[in-house]
Amino acid sequence: MLNFIIKRYNRFIKFNPILNSFGGRKFLQLIIENIYIFEALRRKKLKNKLLESPKFSIPEDNGFALYPPNTFETSESAVSEAEKIFNNQKDLLNSGSFKKTYLRELSLEGHLQKNSPLMNFALDPQILAMVSKYLGTLPILREIRMMYSPNEGAIEGGSQFFHVDKEYPRMMKIFLFITPSTDQDGPLTSLSAKNSESLWKKMGRLKAIHRISDEQVFNTFSKDATQSIIGEKGSVGFLDVARCLHFGSRPNSNSKSRLIVWFVYHHYCGDVFPFSLMAGKRYDFKEFAKDGDISDLNKSIILN
Ligand SMILES: [Fe+2]
């Protein structure tokens, strides 16, 4: 009975036009950001006081940017740390305890303390400055996850269809490449934010959207209009997964496996966005919090 109610509730959320249409989500965002106006102002002040201006940008119309290895001071040690974590767990990956999914998560437990290489990258002042500028606020770090794609051929899954992520109407997901990835490896592929929004509006500002078929996208845009998140080991990709329609994991028989660490940031209100299926699933950075001496800036980003 409880399962039935949960299923109905999830279905209601997925297909409700107020919650999941372009217009409905913008409307909810406006309301909620006004309710939390004092927190927004506090964050703006903190951002202006403590963050340097960004050297690199994420273009507003694209919602997408790629930067080569060593653009950020902290990326090299984060990559080495991630390689170590992978090597310690790779036997587990093949042991059968993992489901044969196209994306397998490796645990980062014990690797997210204060001053650990992955946290140093997540809180790198240049990364934070770029993300804050794009999001227009000092963000919340929603999660850090290490993901391995074995790319062992086609496996069906939800994120292989064009979709947007639903936690909040504007987000930033950063991909740190631990292994190199090319167009041959079934990479994450997206449409620019501007094109995604125009398509969404064309389909109906108040129409709930869950997934969009390739035909619906490519009737309007050519394949050349898509952009792939690819790069050398150590490259860093930025994608607004909430504004940009995207799909991932469509490997072919020549595809190589891929290891990435992703970092997701969003507005403070992402934690309280009504009915988000993912709102309650934010990462708990308790390892970082163990050390009591945490700056106001970092506290606001990971603990609030
Ligand atoms: Fe997604």
Boltz pocket constraint, residues with backbone or C-beta under 6 A from the ligand:
constraints:
  - pocket:
      binder: B
      contacts: [[A, 159], [A, 163], [A, 164], [A, 165], [A, 241], [A, 246]]
      max_distance: 6.0
